[in-house]
Amino acid sequence: MKKFSCTRSIGEEIYYATLIAEDETQAREMAVAEVNQKWQKNGGRPREWSLRVLEPEVDGPARVLDCGYHEA
């Protein structure tokens, strides 16, 4: 498992999620699902998210650690 930082911008809003996932595909899907659940479909599509690995090896299970948004 890896710890990821995920971001997506829509106009002046930046959505972010910090999560633990198996790979980039799972990380993007988890970020989309979490944002859609909290902010009514603002998660977009997985390919619209930028990812960065924060820690290459962490203990599972896959989970969202933090999620939010702010204006640019």
Secondary structure, 3 states (H helix, E strand, C coil): CEEEEEEEEECCEEEEEEEEECCHHHHHHHHHHHHHHHHCCCCCCHHHCEEEEEECCCCCCCEEEEEEEEEC
